């Protein structure tokens, strides 16, 4: 390649869950049946008013989260809990609910935060973030029969292209303005589960169930190199890939429970992070490139320290979700690490302390994918969630000193 993949942060996580429509069983994953994923099961943890004092019991390793009372608003079907052991620094509000006709497998903001892409059965949608209106739909018309789930979506840094990865083993790079396919990338032998553009937009990274990671030249559509054939490479499907903010490192999470790190220029493996007790479903670099976060079916997140000269190590393990951790993402400022889980919750963690500050129940099914956008100064922004309940949602978050006065003592 000859140069680092310089630019901004990336990382998009896509989960492969047994029971999701159209997903082959790459490995036996317990506990998720098709009726739950389709959003048909009852969810008694979400009440009719925002701020209801009812909800699931806490399983946090950090102090229990107590509910912050909220006035009733039109919208109504989401609940937030705040950690009473720390000062409240977050305020969350629902901006838009984006209905789909199937499971929403993935969500991703454009680099400028103006648009959100979603992937679902046979198509990818692009929404205007301010209005919540759908502005584009991209569908491969050559696929007429059966299901074809889009497992990953990713905008190029300049916003010209949208890459989509599907269970037909192909990656399509769409020219958004012209609404045509620029490249139909073929080379993987199994479903595509994750995509990430290099920060300079010249390369596209893909991870597949075939145990391989490929780096593609966006202009030519050719493979630059393939990672994973080496002895220390993934022994099972690659679920998540990410390029570091400086473009020098490639990370991948795998069903074999290991996170791997490669040199983006040479393709040589740099490190292997072992410690998760089950498959790794999501990886994400911090904006400063000093940490790598991973989420696993062992219900935990891990933060790996990349800053030292010695071999990278696990800085901390974050426990609190009651089921599989399916997606992890950092805020653009780096002050928050956000996770989505099969327990239907989203949690905001402080990566410096390992403490969870907030838990949001805003879906009736697994939170499969998360994406964040916002300012780098840390005053707030937006985050998006994609779920098995056929919905994607866009949320606003503000950061400040909101105090704890008047908070309820009831635990969720």
VOPAGU-2260 file (C-alpha; in pm, 1 decimal, decimal comma):
REM VOPAGU-2260
SITE   aa  ch    i         X         Y         Z
SITE  UNK   A    0       0,0       0,0       0,0
SITE  UNK   A    1     288,8     232,9      70,9
SITE  UNK   A    2     112,9     471,8     306,8
SITE  UNK   A    3     -97,8     478,0     623,5
SITE  UNK   A    4    -474,2     493,3     583,2
SITE  UNK   A    5    -487,7     839,3     737,8
SITE  UNK   A    6    -799,6    1026,6     850,2
SITE  UNK   A    7   -1082,4     988,1    1105,7
SITE  UNK   A    8   -1212,5     705,6    1323,6
SITE  UNK   A    9   -1412,8     414,8    1199,6
SITE  UNK   A   10   -1562,1      84,7    1299,9
SITE  UNK   A   11   -1894,0     -77,6    1237,8
SITE  UNK   A   12   -2021,3    -385,1    1415,5
SITE  UNK   A   13   -2266,6    -629,9    1272,5
SITE  UNK   A   14   -2390,8    -931,3    1457,2
SITE  UNK   A   15   -2460,7   -1282,2    1331,5
SITE  UNK   A   16   -2730,6   -1423,4    1558,5
SITE  UNK   A   17   -2887,2   -1761,5    1522,3
SITE  UNK   A   18   -3257,2   -1704,9    1456,7
SITE  UNK   A   19   -3220,1   -1378,3    1266,4
SITE  UNK   A   20   -3395,1   -1416,2     931,2
SITE  UNK   A   21   -3155,9   -1520,5     659,3
SITE  UNK   A   22   -2852,0   -1569,9     883,5
SITE  UNK   A   23   -2673,5   -1905,0     855,1
SITE  UNK   A   24   -2562,4   -2067,4    1178,8
SITE  UNK   A   25   -2186,1   -2000,8    1159,1
SITE  UNK   A   26   -2159,8   -2129,3    1510,8
SITE  UNK   A   27   -2425,5   -2254,1    1756,3
SITE  UNK   A   28   -2534,7   -1940,8    1942,8
SITE  UNK   A   29   -2770,8   -2011,3    2223,3
SITE  UNK   A   30   -3068,9   -1827,9    2352,9
SITE  UNK   A   31   -3209,4   -1624,1    2064,8
SITE  UNK   A   32   -3521,6   -1755,6    1897,3
SITE  UNK   A   33   -3680,2   -1625,0    1581,2
SITE  UNK   A   34   -3992,4   -1483,0    1746,7
SITE  UNK   A   35   -3781,5   -1271,1    1980,0
SITE  UNK   A   36   -3563,3   -1138,0    1701,8
SITE  UNK   A   37   -3866,1   -1055,6    1492,0
SITE  UNK   A   38   -3994,2    -836,0    1771,8
SITE  UNK   A   39   -4306,9   -1034,7    1850,2
SITE  UNK   A   40   -4234,8   -1120,4    2209,9
SITE  UNK   A   41   -4379,2    -900,9    2483,0
SITE  UNK   A   42   -4145,3    -658,2    2657,7
SITE  UNK   A   43   -4277,3    -559,1    2995,8
SITE  UNK   A   44   -3966,5    -359,6    3082,3
SITE  UNK   A   45   -4075,2     -67,7    2862,1
SITE  UNK   A   46   -4371,3     126,0    2993,5
SITE  UNK   A   47   -4602,5     372,6    2827,9
SITE  UNK   A   48   -4434,5     681,5    2967,2
SITE  UNK   A   49   -4075,3     789,7    2949,8
SITE  UNK   A   50   -3943,6     764,9    3304,2
SITE  UNK   A   51   -4173,2     489,6    3424,7
SITE  UNK   A   52   -4045,7     351,5    3755,5
SITE  UNK   A   53   -4072,8      -8,2    3641,2
SITE  UNK   A   54   -3809,4    -206,5    3461,2
SITE  UNK   A   55   -3567,4    -496,1    3475,7
SITE  UNK   A   56   -3344,5    -553,0    3774,6
SITE  UNK   A   57   -2982,9    -437,7    3755,2
SITE  UNK   A   58   -2694,4    -676,5    3699,7
SITE  UNK   A   59   -2426,5    -408,5    3703,4
SITE  UNK   A   60   -2088,6    -475,0    3858,3
SITE  UNK   A   61   -2071,6    -102,6    3927,5
SITE  UNK   A   62   -2325,4      43,2    4175,8
SITE  UNK   A   63   -2689,4     -12,9    4090,2
SITE  UNK   A   64   -2853,9     232,7    3853,6
SITE  UNK   A   65   -3151,6     424,5    3980,8
SITE  UNK   A   66   -3421,8     573,8    3768,5
SITE  UNK   A   67   -3438,9     945,1    3694,1
SITE  UNK   A   68   -3804,9    1055,2    3690,2
SITE  UNK   A   69   -3921,3    1213,2    3365,0
SITE  UNK   A   70   -4238,8    1389,3    3262,5
SITE  UNK   A   71   -4466,9    1203,8    3026,2
SITE  UNK   A   72   -4411,5    1294,0    2665,0
SITE  UNK   A   73   -4552,1    1182,9    2336,3
SITE  UNK   A   74   -4319,5     905,4    2238,6
SITE  UNK   A   75   -4351,8     715,7    2548,5
SITE  UNK   A   76   -4193,4     372,1    2504,4
SITE  UNK   A   77   -3844,0     415,8    2642,3
SITE  UNK   A   78   -3689,3     423,4    2988,2
SITE  UNK   A   79   -3358,2     559,5    3116,8
SITE  UNK   A   80   -3176,9     471,6    3437,8
SITE  UNK   A   81   -2888,1     670,5    3585,1
SITE  UNK   A   82   -2614,9     550,3    3818,4
SITE  UNK   A   83   -2667,0     704,9    4165,9
SITE  UNK   A   84   -2301,5     655,9    4255,9
SITE  UNK   A   85   -2181,0     920,4    4009,7
SITE  UNK   A   86   -2294,3    1271,0    3922,5
SITE  UNK   A   87   -2538,7    1276,9    3635,6
SITE  UNK   A   88   -2365,7    1408,7    3323,2
SITE  UNK   A   89   -2600,7    1294,1    3046,5
SITE  UNK   A   90   -2936,7    1397,7    2912,1
SITE  UNK   A   91   -3099,9    1176,4    2646,4
SITE  UNK   A   92   -3393,8    1244,2    2418,8
SITE  UNK   A   93   -3548,7    1052,0    2131,5
SITE  UNK   A   94   -3527,2    1237,2    1800,2
SITE  UNK   A   95   -3666,7     995,8    1539,2
SITE  UNK   A   96   -3804,4     643,8    1506,4
SITE  UNK   A   97   -3732,4     493,6    1164,8
SITE  UNK   A   98   -3962,1     203,2    1082,0
SITE  UNK   A   99   -3842,3     -82,6     859,7
SITE  UNK   A  100   -4004,6    -396,7     726,4
SITE  UNK   A  101   -3741,7    -633,6     866,7
SITE  UNK   A  102   -3470,5    -660,1    1129,0
SITE  UNK   A  103   -3234,4    -360,8    1117,0
SITE  UNK   A  104   -2893,7    -526,3    1106,3
SITE  UNK   A  105   -2674,1    -215,9    1101,7
SITE  UNK   A  106   -2670,9     162,6    1140,3
SITE  UNK   A  107   -2396,6     410,7    1050,2
SITE  UNK   A  108   -2370,0     790,6    1043,8
SITE  UNK   A  109   -2196,1     978,1     765,5
SITE  UNK   A  110   -1873,0    1152,3     865,5
SITE  UNK   A  111   -2044,7    1492,9     878,7
SITE  UNK   A  112   -2330,5    1352,5    1088,6
SITE  UNK   A  113   -2598,6    1471,1     843,9
SITE  UNK   A  114   -2712,1    1129,1     726,7
SITE  UNK   A  115   -2775,4     785,0     873,4
SITE  UNK   A  116   -2758,2     463,3     673,3
SITE  UNK   A  117   -2942,7     147,4     778,4
SITE  UNK   A  118   -2914,9    -205,8     644,9
SITE  UNK   A  119   -3200,9    -454,9     642,2
SITE  UNK   A  120   -3355,1    -718,2     413,4
SITE  UNK   A  121   -3256,5    -657,0      47,9
SITE  UNK   A  122   -3193,0    -282,4      88,2
SITE  UNK   A  123   -3006,3      -1,6     257,7
SITE  UNK   A  124   -3179,0     325,1     343,3
SITE  UNK   A  125   -3028,3     670,1     394,8
SITE  UNK   A  126   -3210,1     915,9     622,5
SITE  UNK   A  127   -3172,6    1287,5     681,4
SITE  UNK   A  128   -3073,1    1304,3    1047,8
SITE  UNK   A  129   -3236,9    1641,6    1116,7
SITE  UNK   A  130   -3577,2    1557,1     968,7
SITE  UNK   A  131   -3581,4    1178,5     998,2
SITE  UNK   A  132   -3696,1    1158,7     635,7
SITE  UNK   A  133   -3573,9     884,4     405,9
SITE  UNK   A  134   -3375,7    1035,7     118,2
SITE  UNK   A  135   -3233,2     728,1     -57,4
SITE  UNK   A  136   -3294,6     355,4     -88,0
SITE  UNK   A  137   -3032,4     130,6    -243,6
SITE  UNK   A  138   -3150,3    -211,4    -362,9
SITE  UNK   A  139   -2971,7    -467,3    -576,0
SITE  UNK   A  140   -3240,2    -536,3    -836,3
SITE  UNK   A  141   -3059,6    -848,4    -957,6
SITE  UNK   A  142   -3168,6   -1031,9    -643,2
SITE  UNK   A  143   -3538,6   -1102,5    -692,1
SITE  UNK   A  144   -3623,5   -1401,4    -474,0
SITE  UNK   A  145   -3566,7   -1488,2    -110,1
SITE  UNK   A  146   -3406,0   -1288,6     166,4
SITE  UNK   A  147   -3083,9   -1093,0     131,8
SITE  UNK   A  148   -2987,6    -916,7     452,6
SITE  UNK   A  149   -2750,3    -621,7     442,6
SITE  UNK   A  150   -2518,6    -689,3     737,6
SITE  UNK   A  151   -2301,3    -378,5     721,4
SITE  UNK   A  152   -2317,4     -25,1     584,3
SITE  UNK   A  153   -2048,4     242,8     579,1
SITE  UNK   A  154   -2016,0     588,4     423,2
SITE  UNK   A  155   -1692,3     696,7     261,0
SITE  UNK   A  156   -1535,0     986,8     455,0
SITE  UNK   A  157   -1624,9    1236,4     180,6
SITE  UNK   A  158   -1986,4    1114,3     171,1
SITE  UNK   A  159   -1976,2    1024,1    -198,8
SITE  UNK   A  160   -2012,7     649,2    -156,0
SITE  UNK   A  161   -2206,0     401,3      55,8
SITE  UNK   A  162   -2062,6      52,8      94,6
SITE  UNK   A  163   -2296,7    -235,0     175,3
SITE  UNK   A  164   -2204,0    -590,5     271,6
SITE  UNK   A  165   -2454,9    -872,0     242,2
SITE  UNK   A  166   -2506,6   -1241,2     299,3
SITE  UNK   A  167   -2456,0   -1313,2     -72,2
SITE  UNK   A  168   -2077,0   -1279,4     -12,3
SITE  UNK   A  169   -2055,6    -951,5    -207,6
SITE  UNK   A  170   -1975,7    -589,9    -123,9
SITE  UNK   A  171   -2130,3    -309,4    -324,1
SITE  UNK   A  172   -1996,1      43,5    -336,0
SITE  UNK   A  173   -2281,3     275,6    -433,5
SITE  UNK   A  174   -2236,3     619,6    -586,0
SITE  UNK   A  175   -2489,9     800,8    -370,4
SITE  UNK   A  176   -2558,1    1097,5    -598,3
SITE  UNK   A  177   -2585,4     892,1    -917,2
SITE  UNK   A  178   -2760,4     600,0    -740,8
SITE  UNK   A  179   -2554,0     342,2    -927,0
SITE  UNK   A  180   -2311,2      69,8    -821,9
SITE  UNK   A  181   -1951,4     184,1    -864,1
SITE  UNK   A  182   -1805,3    -155,1    -775,2
SITE  UNK   A  183   -1945,6    -500,2    -703,1
SITE  UNK   A  184   -1663,5    -653,9    -499,9
SITE  UNK   A  185   -1639,6   -1031,7    -502,5
SITE  UNK   A  186   -1376,7   -1245,9    -335,4
SITE  UNK   A  187   -1510,6   -1357,3       1,9
SITE  UNK   A  188   -1646,7   -1711,3      34,1
SITE  UNK   A  189   -1912,3   -1645,2     298,0
SITE  UNK   A  190   -2138,2   -1366,6     424,5
SITE  UNK   A  191   -1999,5   -1015,4     475,9
SITE  UNK   A  192   -2040,5    -904,8     836,5
SITE  UNK   A  193   -1848,1    -580,8     871,2
SITE  UNK   A  194   -1708,9    -292,5     664,0
SITE  UNK   A  195   -1497,4      13,4     739,3
SITE  UNK   A  196   -1347,9     275,6     511,2
SITE  UNK   A  197    -993,8     391,9     569,8
SITE  UNK   A  198    -985,4     748,7     702,9
SITE  UNK   A  199    -846,9     879,2     373,5
SITE  UNK   A  200   -1125,9     706,1     180,5
SITE  UNK   A  201    -888,2     522,6     -52,9
SITE  UNK   A  202    -944,1     177,4      92,7
SITE  UNK   A  203   -1233,2     -36,6     221,1
SITE  UNK   A  204   -1192,6    -305,2     484,8
SITE  UNK   A  205   -1421,7    -609,4     495,6
SITE  UNK   A  206   -1470,8    -897,6     739,0
SITE  UNK   A  207   -1647,3   -1220,4     651,0
SITE  UNK   A  208   -1764,4   -1553,8     783,0
SITE  UNK   A  209   -1489,9   -1709,7     570,3
SITE  UNK   A  210   -1235,1   -1618,1     845,3
SITE  UNK   A  211   -1076,5   -1352,5     623,7
SITE  UNK   A  212   -1025,7    -975,5     628,5
SITE  UNK   A  213    -974,6    -805,8     292,5
SITE  UNK   A  214    -850,7    -458,0     206,7
SITE  UNK   A  215    -988,1    -318,8    -120,6
SITE  UNK   A  216    -875,9     -26,9    -335,0
SITE  UNK   A  217   -1188,0     189,9    -368,3
SITE  UNK   A  218   -1085,9     341,2    -702,0
SITE  UNK   A  219    -995,9      18,5    -880,1
SITE  UNK   A  220   -1212,0    -229,1    -689,7
SITE  UNK   A  221    -913,3    -464,0    -654,0
SITE  UNK   A  222    -795,3    -646,1    -341,6
SITE  UNK   A  223    -481,9    -492,2    -190,8
SITE  UNK   A  224    -424,4    -783,4      45,6
SITE  UNK   A  225    -608,1   -1054,6     237,1
SITE  UNK   A  226    -552,8   -1110,6     608,6
SITE  UNK   A  227    -629,3   -1431,5     791,4
SITE  UNK   A  228    -450,5   -1702,9     603,0
SITE  UNK   A  229    -154,9   -1698,2     841,3
SITE  UNK   A  230    -115,8   -1952,0    1121,2
SITE  UNK   A  231    -208,7   -1694,4    1384,7
SITE  UNK   A  232    -509,1   -1568,0    1184,8
SITE  UNK   A  233    -877,8   -1613,0    1275,5
SITE  UNK   A  234    -991,6   -1971,3    1322,1
SITE  UNK   A  235   -1358,2   -1880,1    1277,3
SITE  UNK   A  236   -1573,7   -1610,9    1116,7
SITE  UNK   A  237   -1472,0   -1243,9    1135,3
SITE  UNK   A  238   -1761,6   -1046,9    1283,7
SITE  UNK   A  239   -1621,0    -694,3    1308,3
SITE  UNK   A  240   -1340,7    -487,5    1152,4
SITE  UNK   A  241   -1207,2    -136,8    1214,7
SITE  UNK   A  242    -927,0      89,8    1089,8
SITE  UNK   A  243    -742,3     302,6    1347,4
SITE  UNK   A  244    -782,5     683,2    1334,4
SITE  UNK   A  245    -429,8     728,8    1196,7
SITE  UNK   A  246    -486,7     459,6     937,0
SITE  UNK   A  247    -192,7     249,2    1053,4
SITE  UNK   A  248    -370,3     -42,6    1223,1
SITE  UNK   A  249    -644,4    -289,1    1133,4
SITE  UNK   A  250    -845,7    -462,1    1407,7
SITE  UNK   A  251   -1078,8    -758,8    1376,3
SITE  UNK   A  252   -1299,7    -949,2    1617,6
SITE  UNK   A  253   -1378,0   -1314,2    1557,7
SITE  UNK   A  254   -1603,4   -1594,5    1666,0
SITE  UNK   A  255   -1286,7   -1767,0    1794,8
SITE  UNK   A  256   -1293,8   -1524,7    2094,0
SITE  UNK   A  257    -976,7   -1339,6    1990,1
SITE  UNK   A  258    -919,3    -978,1    1879,7
SITE  UNK   A  259    -637,1    -936,2    1628,1
SITE  UNK   A  260    -434,8    -634,9    1521,9
SITE  UNK   A  261    -248,7    -601,7    1190,4
SITE  UNK   A  262     -17,1    -340,2    1039,5
SITE  UNK   A  263    -221,8    -166,8     768,8
SITE  UNK   A  264      79,4     -98,5     547,3
SITE  UNK   A  265     245,3    -438,8     549,6
SITE  UNK   A  266     -40,8    -671,3     645,0
SITE  UNK   A  267     174,0    -831,5     916,4
SITE  UNK   A  268      -1,8    -927,5    1237,6
SITE  UNK   A  269      92,1    -704,7    1531,0
SITE  UNK   A  270     -93,1    -852,4    1826,3
SITE  UNK   A  271    -356,1   -1096,5    1951,0
SITE  UNK   A  272    -579,7   -1003,0    2243,1
SITE  UNK   A  273    -711,5   -1301,1    2435,8
SITE  UNK   A  274    -937,2   -1288,3    2738,7
SITE  UNK   A  275   -1298,8   -1298,7    2625,0
SITE  UNK   A  276   -1487,6   -1609,2    2728,3
SITE  UNK   A  277   -1698,6   -1624,0    2413,1
SITE  UNK   A  278   -1716,7   -1493,8    2056,6
SITE  UNK   A  279   -1617,7   -1130,2    1992,9
SITE  UNK   A  280   -1890,2    -946,4    1800,6
SITE  UNK   A  281   -1768,2    -588,0    1786,7
SITE  UNK   A  282   -1445,4    -384,3    1792,1
SITE  UNK   A  283   -1388,5      -7,6    1788,1
SITE  UNK   A  284   -1086,4     221,2    1819,1
SITE  UNK   A  285   -1096,5     523,6    2047,4
SITE  UNK   A  286   -1067,6     854,9    1856,4
SITE  UNK   A  287    -711,7     908,7    1982,1
SITE  UNK   A  288    -612,8     555,3    1882,3
SITE  UNK   A  289    -484,2     466,6    2228,6
SITE  UNK   A  290    -754,1     212,5    2313,8
SITE  UNK   A  291    -938,4     -63,3    2136,0
SITE  UNK   A  292   -1278,2    -170,3    2269,4
SITE  UNK   A  293   -1430,4    -513,5    2213,9
SITE  UNK   A  294   -1775,0    -654,8    2289,8
SITE  UNK   A  295   -1847,0   -1023,5    2332,4
SITE  UNK   A  296   -2110,3   -1290,6    2378,1
SITE  UNK   A  297   -1960,1   -1333,1    2726,4
SITE  UNK   A  298   -2171,5   -1023,8    2816,9
SITE  UNK   A  299   -1867,3    -800,8    2873,5
SITE  UNK   A  300   -1671,1    -525,2    2705,4
SITE  UNK   A  301   -1293,3    -507,5    2725,0
SITE  UNK   A  302   -1064,9    -208,7    2676,8
SITE  UNK   A  303    -723,2    -288,8    2533,9
SITE  UNK   A  304    -438,4     -42,5    2592,9
SITE  UNK   A  305    -252,9      30,4    2267,8
SITE  UNK   A  306     -45,2     319,9    2396,4
SITE  UNK   A  307     251,3     146,4    2557,1
SITE  UNK   A  308     566,2       8,3    2402,1
SITE  UNK   A  309     513,8    -327,8    2567,0
SITE  UNK   A  310     265,5    -586,2    2444,0
SITE  UNK   A  311     -86,3    -445,8    2444,9
SITE  UNK   A  312    -290,5    -548,5    2744,0
SITE  UNK   A  313    -645,6    -546,0    2876,0
SITE  UNK   A  314    -690,0    -220,8    3065,1
SITE  UNK   A  315   -1028,8    -309,5    3211,0
SITE  UNK   A  316   -1329,3    -537,6    3171,9
SITE  UNK   A  317   -1672,6    -373,3    3178,9
SITE  UNK   A  318   -1950,1    -591,5    3319,0
SITE  UNK   A  319   -2315,0    -487,9    3342,6
SITE  UNK   A  320   -2508,5    -621,1    3047,0
SITE  UNK   A  321   -2728,4    -920,4    3117,9
SITE  UNK   A  322   -2682,7   -1078,9    2777,4
SITE  UNK   A  323   -2461,8   -1075,5    2465,1
SITE  UNK   A  324   -2280,6    -749,8    2386,9
SITE  UNK   A  325   -2344,4    -703,7    2013,5
SITE  UNK   A  326   -2208,9    -356,9    1935,2
SITE  UNK   A  327   -1959,4    -108,7    2079,2
SITE  UNK   A  328   -1872,3     244,5    1965,2
SITE  UNK   A  329   -1689,0     547,9    2102,4
SITE  UNK   A  330   -1825,2     901,7    2099,2
SITE  UNK   A  331   -1623,1    1137,2    1872,3
SITE  UNK   A  332   -1479,1    1310,6    2179,7
SITE  UNK   A  333   -1364,0     979,0    2325,3
SITE  UNK   A  334   -1525,4    1045,1    2663,3
SITE  UNK   A  335   -1795,6     780,2    2621,3
SITE  UNK   A  336   -1798,7     416,6    2520,1
SITE  UNK   A  337   -2145,7     298,6    2420,9
SITE  UNK   A  338   -2266,3     -60,3    2398,2
SITE  UNK   A  339   -2575,2    -237,8    2268,6
SITE  UNK   A  340   -2688,0    -580,6    2380,3
SITE  UNK   A  341   -2927,6    -868,1    2334,7
SITE  UNK   A  342   -3065,1    -758,4    2674,1
SITE  UNK   A  343   -3228,8    -474,3    2471,0
SITE  UNK   A  344   -3032,8    -205,4    2653,3
SITE  UNK   A  345   -2781,5      62,0    2557,6
SITE  UNK   A  346   -2521,7     163,4    2815,8
SITE  UNK   A  347   -2297,7     470,8    2829,9
SITE  UNK   A  348   -1962,4     396,9    2998,4
SITE  UNK   A  349   -1680,4     627,7    3101,7
SITE  UNK   A  350   -1380,0     445,2    2950,3
SITE  UNK   A  351   -1138,1     621,4    3186,1
SITE  UNK   A  352   -1302,5     485,2    3499,2
SITE  UNK   A  353   -1491,5     181,4    3367,0
SITE  UNK   A  354   -1810,5     307,8    3531,9
SITE  UNK   A  355   -2148,5     300,2    3358,9
SITE  UNK   A  356   -2341,2     628,7    3381,7
SITE  UNK   A  357   -2664,5     552,4    3200,9
SITE  UNK   A  358   -2874,4     264,7    3074,3
SITE  UNK   A  359   -3141,0     311,2    2808,9
SITE  UNK   A  360   -3420,1      67,7    2727,2
SITE  UNK   A  361   -3560,6     194,4    2398,3
SITE  UNK   A  362   -3622,7    -117,3    2189,7
SITE  UNK   A  363   -3843,4    -421,8    2219,6
SITE  UNK   A  364   -3566,0    -648,9    2098,3
SITE  UNK   A  365   -3189,4    -689,9    2075,8
SITE  UNK   A  366   -2986,7    -375,9    2007,3
SITE  UNK   A  367   -2775,7    -511,0    1721,0
SITE  UNK   A  368   -2591,2    -199,2    1606,1
SITE  UNK   A  369   -2486,6     141,5    1741,2
SITE  UNK   A  370   -2331,4     448,4    1578,5
SITE  UNK   A  371   -2240,7     790,6    1722,4
SITE  UNK   A  372   -2180,3    1136,8    1583,9
SITE  UNK   A  373   -2116,9    1469,2    1754,5
SITE  UNK   A  374   -1862,2    1733,4    1838,6
SITE  UNK   A  375   -1508,9    1648,7    1944,7
SITE  UNK   A  376   -1525,2    1891,8    2237,2
SITE  UNK   A  377   -1760,9    1662,9    2425,6
SITE  UNK   A  378   -2077,9    1869,5    2463,8
SITE  UNK   A  379   -2298,1    1607,4    2301,1
SITE  UNK   A  380   -2430,5    1477,8    1973,5
SITE  UNK   A  381   -2647,5    1197,1    1843,7
SITE  UNK   A  382   -2642,6     821,5    1854,3
SITE  UNK   A  383   -2837,5     569,1    1649,8
SITE  UNK   A  384   -2956,3     218,9    1737,3
SITE  UNK   A  385   -3066,3     -65,3    1511,4
SITE  UNK   A  386   -3274,5    -350,0    1648,4
SITE  UNK   A  387   -3450,6    -677,1    1586,3
SITE  UNK   A  388   -3779,5    -493,4    1650,7
SITE  UNK   A  389   -3772,7    -361,9    1289,0
SITE  UNK   A  390   -3674,2     -15,5    1404,1
SITE  UNK   A  391   -3378,7     216,1    1392,6
SITE  UNK   A  392   -3384,3     512,1    1627,9
SITE  UNK   A  393   -3191,8     838,1    1640,1
SITE  UNK   A  394   -3129,8     984,6    1985,7
SITE  UNK   A  395   -2989,9    1317,3    2104,5
SITE  UNK   A  396   -2746,4    1323,3    2394,9
SITE  UNK   A  397   -2620,7    1625,4    2586,2
SITE  UNK   A  398   -2332,4    1634,3    2830,5
SITE  UNK   A  399   -2337,8    1864,8    3132,5
SITE  UNK   A  400   -2386,9    1879,3    3507,2
SITE  UNK   A  401   -2745,6    1772,9    3560,7
SITE  UNK   A  402   -2716,2    1687,0    3930,4
SITE  UNK   A  403   -2914,2    1421,1    4113,4
SITE  UNK   A  404   -3182,2    1630,8    4284,4
SITE  UNK   A  405   -3525,2    1477,9    4288,7
SITE  UNK   A  406   -3416,1    1143,7    4150,0
SITE  UNK   A  407   -3617,8     838,7    4235,5
SITE  UNK   A  408   -3477,5     574,8    4471,1
SITE  UNK   A  409   -3638,4     296,6    4271,9
SITE  UNK   A  410   -3387,4      65,3    4106,4
SITE  UNK   A  411   -3418,9     -58,1    3749,2
